[in-house]
Amino acid sequence: SKPISTLLADKQVQISVVGNQDGRSTAAGHYLTVHGTMDKDKRDNNSFFVIGHSDTSKVGIWKLHPFRHGNVSNLYRIQLVTVSDGRGQGRNRWLAVHGS
């Protein structure tokens, strides 16, 4: 059996919400994506908010880049390749969490 990092290397994926850590079903079945059609979609001049979208024609296509941190090897940097409808917002940007 190959490690998951080998199986995911150079593959593009869609990321869907299957549930929430606290048990709520909010956004279950939605796909992670980036849109720029509304002013509120843009976080600042350099970044967009990630949203969960139920329209399967507008889902994000992501690439998982495995990396190590110390002894931990099952970590991934997540990059938006494109959105399935071809829009360019956020293309090739990295998923990040901000406290702002």
trRosetta pair geometry for C-beta under 8 A, 3 or more apart (Angstrom, degrees):
i j d omega theta_ij theta_ji phi_ij phi_ji
2 6 4.4 -103 171 81 114 131
2 7 5.5 136 98 -53 117 89
3 6 5.0 96 63 4 77 102
3 7 7.3 -148 100 -4 41 89
4 7 5.4 -57 -147 39 39 113
4 8 6.0 23 159 -10 72 111
4 74 6.8 50 58 -135 120 102
5 8 6.1 -63 -140 45 28 102
5 9 6.5 52 155 -52 62 94
5 66 3.7 65 -145 -100 113 159
5 73 7.0 -79 -26 149 152 95
5 74 6.8 -137 -47 -117 108 58
5 76 7.8 -171 -110 -80 88 95
6 9 5.8 -31 -149 -3 31 119
7 11 7.6 -22 142 -2 57 145
8 11 5.3 -107 -159 42 47 117
8 13 7.3 -30 -143 -35 101 134
8 64 4.9 -25 158 72 133 125
8 66 6.9 122 78 -45 112 107
8 76 7.5 -39 112 -106 151 136
9 66 6.7 -53 -83 8 84 118
10 63 7.8 -12 -136 -150 25 113
11 63 7.4 160 85 -131 40 73
11 64 7.5 -5 68 36 85 94
12 61 5.1 13 173 175 121 101
12 62 6.8 146 -161 71 68 34
12 63 5.6 -46 -103 -80 67 79
12 81 5.5 -42 -126 4 119 159
13 61 7.5 145 68 -160 26 58
13 62 5.4 -39 69 69 78 88
13 63 7.4 131 19 -98 80 31
13 64 6.5 8 21 -15 129 106
14 31 5.6 -34 177 -144 106 126
14 32 7.9 165 -177 46 61 80
14 59 5.1 25 -140 141 119 138
14 60 7.0 138 -133 78 68 59
14 61 6.5 -43 -79 -103 73 55
14 62 7.2 124 -106 18 25 91
14 84 7.9 7 -96 -53 119 125
15 31 6.6 121 75 -159 52 71
15 32 4.2 -7 79 25 109 123
15 60 6.9 -19 32 76 94 109
15 62 5.6 8 -18 19 111 145
15 78 7.8 15 -47 -155 153 138
16 29 6.7 -17 -175 -147 117 23
16 30 6.9 158 -152 84 73 33
16 31 5.1 -44 -96 -95 74 69
16 32 7.5 -141 -83 -4 26 78
17 20 7.7 7 -174 -62 112 72
17 27 4.6 19 78 121 165 98
17 28 5.5 -121 114 -108 96 34
17 29 6.8 -37 71 26 85 26
17 30 5.0 12 27 57 118 82
17 31 7.7 -145 1 -80 78 23
17 32 7.5 117 -43 -48 85 81
17 52 5.5 -6 -15 -129 136 135
18 28 6.3 30 -170 -140 22 89
19 23 7.2 -20 176 -136 115 26
19 24 7.6 153 -170 80 72 45
19 25 6.3 -46 -122 -110 75 57
19 28 5.7 18 -81 -98 51 113
20 23 6.6 -42 78 41 86 18
20 24 4.5 -4 47 59 137 84
20 25 7.3 -136 9 -74 99 16
20 26 6.0 24 -33 46 139 91
20 27 7.8 88 -57 49 106 97
20 28 7.9 -100 -20 -61 80 90
25 28 4.5 -49 -172 -6 78 132
27 30 4.3 -63 -172 25 82 133
27 52 4.1 45 -158 106 127 164
29 54 6.5 33 115 -122 97 90
30 52 3.4 69 121 166 138 103
30 53 5.8 135 -165 52 96 19
30 54 5.2 -61 -104 -70 80 65
31 52 6.8 141 60 -155 24 63
31 53 5.6 -39 61 63 80 78
31 54 7.7 137 12 -99 79 21
31 56 6.9 96 -6 -111 140 60
31 59 3.7 -19 116 -126 152 112
31 60 6.6 -174 144 28 100 75
32 50 5.8 -4 -163 178 95 117
32 51 7.7 149 -148 80 48 35
32 52 6.4 -35 -86 -98 49 63
32 59 7.5 64 64 -163 44 83
32 60 5.1 -56 109 40 72 130
32 62 7.0 15 88 -40 120 137
33 50 7.2 147 73 -159 25 72
33 51 6.0 -34 69 67 76 81
33 52 7.7 107 22 -125 80 19
33 53 4.8 -29 33 13 129 125
33 58 6.0 93 171 136 171 77
33 59 5.2 -133 -70 -149 121 36
33 60 3.8 -179 -108 -33 57 89
33 83 5.7 75 -159 -124 108 105
34 41 7.5 111 -176 -179 66 110
34 48 4.8 87 -160 102 113 140
34 49 7.6 159 -129 84 79 41
34 50 5.9 -55 -80 -108 81 60
34 51 7.2 128 -104 19 32 83
34 60 6.0 73 3 -91 75 120
34 80 5.8 -4 3 -126 131 163
34 83 6.4 -124 59 -68 74 118
34 89 5.5 -144 127 114 104 99
34 90 3.5 6 110 14 160 162
34 93 7.6 66 -54 55 172 125
35 38 7.2 43 114 18 112 85
35 41 5.1 -98 92 -129 75 146
35 48 7.7 178 62 -179 32 136
35 51 6.3 -30 16 30 100 134
35 53 7.4 102 -32 -69 122 139
35 58 7.1 15 -80 173 113 124
35 83 7.4 91 -84 -112 63 162
35 87 7.1 36 -128 92 63 161
35 89 6.4 71 -167 70 21 148
36 41 5.0 -167 -115 106 34 138
36 42 6.2 53 -137 -63 86 92
36 48 6.1 -81 -83 -111 90 135
36 87 7.0 -176 28 162 98 129
36 89 3.4 -179 -16 -101 123 151
36 90 7.2 180 -46 -18 110 91
37 41 6.4 82 41 -12 50 152
38 41 4.9 114 62 -19 76 100
39 42 6.5 -62 -170 31 43 103
40 49 7.4 -27 145 20 70 140
41 48 5.7 -8 152 -155 82 101
41 49 5.9 -132 -160 42 44 95
41 51 7.4 -61 -124 -27 88 128
41 89 7.4 9 138 172 132 157
42 45 8.0 36 172 -84 120 26
42 47 7.7 130 -166 93 62 45
42 48 5.6 -54 -110 -108 49 71
42 49 7.5 -112 -63 0 3 83
43 47 4.4 -26 55 96 124 95
43 48 6.0 167 -2 -129 91 11
43 49 5.4 128 -60 -51 95 73
43 98 7.4 109 -174 42 149 146
43 100 7.9 101 -177 88 111 109
44 47 5.7 33 45 41 83 86
47 93 7.1 150 -122 -173 70 147
47 96 7.5 -71 -132 52 142 116
47 98 7.8 110 105 -17 163 143
48 89 5.9 85 -68 165 159 108
48 90 4.8 -80 34 -72 138 111
48 93 7.4 123 26 67 99 162
50 60 7.7 -28 -144 -36 96 158
50 95 6.5 26 -60 -127 148 97
53 58 5.3 -79 139 94 154 106
53 59 6.4 -160 72 -92 112 60
55 58 4.6 35 94 25 111 109
55 59 7.7 -160 94 -46 60 74
56 59 5.9 -15 -150 -25 47 120
56 84 7.6 -26 157 70 55 161
57 84 6.1 -144 -177 104 37 119
57 85 5.6 64 147 -73 83 103
58 83 6.2 -2 -167 173 60 115
58 84 6.3 -150 -113 56 12 97
58 85 5.1 -13 -100 -13 67 124
58 87 7.9 22 -142 9 88 124
59 83 7.1 172 90 -157 26 71
59 84 5.0 35 52 -4 71 127
60 80 5.5 -71 -161 -130 117 100
60 82 7.9 171 -153 96 56 33
60 83 5.7 -45 -99 -104 53 71
60 84 7.7 -106 -63 -17 8 83
60 90 7.9 -47 -119 102 115 137
61 80 7.4 92 70 -165 53 62
61 81 4.6 -60 105 61 95 110
61 82 5.1 4 48 60 115 72
61 83 7.0 178 7 -104 83 17
61 84 6.1 118 -39 -66 103 72
62 78 5.6 -8 -173 -172 127 94
62 79 6.6 144 -160 75 71 44
62 80 5.9 -46 -102 -102 73 47
62 81 6.4 176 -111 0 15 89
62 95 7.7 8 -134 -32 126 126
63 78 7.6 156 77 -156 45 49
63 79 4.8 -19 59 64 94 100
63 81 5.3 90 -24 -55 102 108
64 76 4.3 -24 -167 -163 97 139
64 77 7.6 143 -161 70 49 44
64 78 5.9 -19 -105 -103 66 72
65 76 6.2 130 61 -162 44 72
65 77 4.3 -22 63 60 109 95
65 78 7.6 -160 20 -73 80 25
65 79 6.4 48 -16 -7 114 112
66 73 7.5 26 178 171 111 74
66 74 7.8 -52 -139 -137 103 33
66 75 7.0 112 -156 77 60 53
66 76 5.7 -41 -93 -98 48 75
67 75 5.5 -53 71 91 74 102
67 76 7.1 132 18 -112 78 26
67 77 6.0 41 -2 -15 126 99
68 71 8.0 -51 -172 -164 105 6
68 72 6.7 155 -158 84 64 52
68 73 4.7 -19 -104 -107 93 70
68 75 6.9 134 -108 38 22 111
69 72 5.1 -11 64 62 82 105
69 75 5.7 27 2 9 105 162
72 75 5.9 66 127 -30 105 114
77 94 6.2 -36 176 -144 103 117
77 95 7.8 166 -179 47 58 85
78 94 6.9 117 78 -161 53 66
78 95 4.1 -7 82 25 108 128
79 92 6.5 -7 178 -154 112 41
79 93 7.1 172 -152 90 71 28
79 94 5.4 -40 -99 -99 73 64
79 95 7.3 -131 -77 -4 25 81
80 83 7.7 -1 -177 -56 115 72
80 90 4.9 0 86 138 158 105
80 91 6.4 -116 114 -118 101 27
80 92 6.9 -67 81 -12 73 12
80 93 5.4 6 40 57 111 75
80 94 7.8 -153 8 -82 78 16
80 95 7.1 113 -35 -52 88 83
81 91 7.2 -7 151 -149 28 74
81 92 7.1 38 -128 -75 34 55
82 86 7.0 -8 171 -121 124 33
82 87 7.9 150 -176 65 80 51
82 88 7.7 -42 -135 -111 86 44
82 91 5.4 14 -99 -116 64 101
83 86 7.0 -59 79 28 79 15
83 87 4.8 -9 57 51 131 92
83 89 7.1 16 -12 56 134 83
83 90 7.5 76 -40 61 106 109
83 91 7.8 -96 -6 -75 78 83
88 91 5.0 -56 -163 -11 62 129
90 93 4.8 -88 -165 30 66 127
